[in-house]
Amino acid sequence: MSETARIILDGTEYEFPVIQGSENEKAIDISKLRAQSGYITLDYGFKNTGSTQSAITYLDGENGILRYRGYAIEDLADKASFLEVAYLLIYGELPNEKQLTYFTDSITHHTLLHENMKRFFEAFPAGAHPMGMLSSMISSLSTFYPESQNPNRSVVDIEKTIHRLIAKLPTLAAQAYKHNTGHPTVYPSNDLGYCGNFLKMMFGLPTQDYEVDPVVERAINKLLILHADHEQNCSTATVRVVGSSQANLYSSVSAGIAALWGPLHGGANQAVIEMLEAIKEDGGDLQKWINKAKDKNDSFRLMGFGHRVYKNFDPRAKIIKKAADEVLEQLGIEDPVLDIAKELEQVALNDEYFLARGLYPNVDFYSGIIYRALNIPKDMFTVLFALGRLPGWIAQWKEMVENREPIGRPRQVFTGANHRDFVNLGQRD
Ligand code: CMC
């Protein structure tokens, strides 16, 4: 007999099915709770609420395990290319040679932007945050490809939208950077790989040859893989909820980019470096900053520390810390900010406040150090996170559509005023 959960409300007992995942994760299916009892569940921030059953990413926060489609993040970061991982996430299996060639070729041939989009960029003020530009530009892609707006579009059309998104995001990201540096646009090069092409569009000039540095290319490849999916996080949940209204994929991803921008989510990578620089400027008194983070009357948090699901360690942070050391060594860079980061990590890891709450460095704590070493400006860090997360958003959106999931629409417990009679303007206090 399958397991059930019993809930007693107002003296009546209700029985609900227990669902078990492939890694023995358990959930109570309360989807009929309100219909049967009139009650709903209340869970601020969805800390304890599953919104779907997903076969994409497995995460065990207690043991620091992260797998995409069953493959360990450590193996993928070490051995795969970002496009292989994107294929794996979106289609469920690692591609064979023929599949990867087709996929890579299709992505390579969709990298160009419609020339009209250049004029959108021209209209942004100097110094516009690239995440704001990126989110707007991705949403505007839907106007160039109106067939994407049809909720009953064909599989072929969906496929094209997916490939266009993966192909055009690096072009848009590089263009946002060029806008802020005032440098001329560098068009995509079909002879380069995904990461190499991005680097050339960012740092190349139309009038000069650009040689892709393999150390930098490998580092970007690894970082993108480490960010590629993370099950039902804030931005991914946003993409699924927006997509559940049958809004087109471009707009759904644009909403995901907006959600990622926040400093508690992907925006933390920019905030971490700003914090480390501020600590350095301030004389490097780490204890002072730790005390600020612990002070409940101070809104300051130690950026890059803590995670909703990791309460032991973030496996991505482990890989990135090692990669940061390697990249700095290979590029011959000494970064005092890295030293502050390492010291801060040690102070926090030996502090009762952080230990008791399971607050460990997360993926964003060290990624900014690598980006700095690669000459990527701070306001582009979260853009790099978005480039990495894109296949995850797409895979999760696709799964939601294929499962025919209902529109996302939470309930609430109303705490406002009861019915009142309208008071005419002259009669109000
Ligand atoms: N510094 C100081 N205290 C913290 C921190 C921090 N970074 N993070 C959590 N806490 C405390 C918090 O004050 C609370 O204490 P208490 O129990 O005494 O009230 C306790 O730890 C639990 O925190 P919470 O806010 O209830 O935890 P959450 O799961 O809602 O938040 C988080 C998770 C990531 C938003 C949070 O840890 C945080 O704000 N971290 C800093 C921002 C950051 O680095 N974000 C990047 C996350 S990784 C990239 C991604 O995938 O998004």
Boltz pocket constraint, residues with backbone or C-beta under 6 A from the ligand:
constraints:
  - pocket:
      binder: B
      contacts: [[A, 45], [A, 230], [A, 233], [A, 263], [A, 264], [A, 265], [A, 266], [A, 268], [A, 293], [A, 294], [A, 300], [A, 301], [A, 302], [A, 303], [A, 304], [A, 305], [A, 306], [A, 307], [A, 308], [A, 309], [A, 357], [A, 359], [A, 362], [A, 363], [A, 364]]
      max_distance: 6.0
